[in-house]
Amino acid sequence: MSTDVRQLSTTEGFLCGGLAACIAVTISNPAEVAKTRLQLQGELVKGGGLKVYNNAFDAMIKTWKNEGIRGMQRGLGVAVCQSPNFQLAFLTRAAAGFYEPFRRTINRVFGWSSADQIPITSLVAGAASGAVGAIIGNPLFLIKARMQAYSPALPIGTQRHYKNSFDALATIWRTEGIRGYVRGMDAAILRTAMGSSVQLPTYNWTKNQLVGHAILPSDSVWTFLASSSVSGVCVCLVMQPADTALTRMYNQPTTKLPDGRVVGALYKSPIDCLWRTVKTEGVLGWYKGSLAHFLRITPHTIITLTMNDVIRNLYKDLAWGRSYV
């Protein structure tokens, strides 16, 4: 057996991260549908208006009763990229593969060892890798949010009925032009950068603490689960306001200006969205759908990061035996 110490290449990291994320999104999608609808409920209405859904569980139950499994899994085709768009979205889902190359590069620039887990460089690398994913995947994330918001039985917010991802892309091009594909990108970068800046650093820090203090072994599934759980809670706490702004900016109605430009009718930017929301709905407006977000992001984070480590280790075992780091 070779004794060479090897690391996964960026491409290998993409593939492992993408596969883990696709598994996770299939399981967590029903909670995301509930989250999206709760975030749009009572939008810019003083006092919250009439409630269709009382909470995350009520939203999932009513969706199941009125729309069945199709309603529970709206947007899943876009989310897991079960279409010819697979390769593009697969790379988007695998954007976490940028994290380690970014972190190692930043460490080297400042003269630190690429193996060192330094909090500030981990935060910057996490935010940068998340921003890359948001930019690449914005059209697909936009379509997913609008598909999840659509309900023929209990409509909430602006309703757009797309037959599939191709119909959505064609409709957006026809009605909103090229600007429609980048609508909400600033909010997506803010939201994803905030989440990614916390997700991977808190996961790695927790894992290093558990292993460094000999609480759990480095290759234990329990280590992966514990680290992922802590990371999921941190992501949910930090990202919720930006996530609400993103959902609303994606789903807001549009209007055509005299110069022909199609713009959002409610919000100019994610900051404007957050400001208008807090003025009309109070601070709690930022946190609508928090429980559904937690039910979505925590299992998603646990499965993504746990499966990422499991898949990476299985791949290393199969490809190289034990001659790796």
Helices and strands as residue ranges (DSSP letters): H 10-40, G 46-48, H 56-72, H 76-79, H 86-93, G 95-98, H 99-109, H 119-149, H 165-176, H 178-181, H 185-212, H 221-251, E 254-256, E 262-264, H 270-281, G 283-287, H 290-320
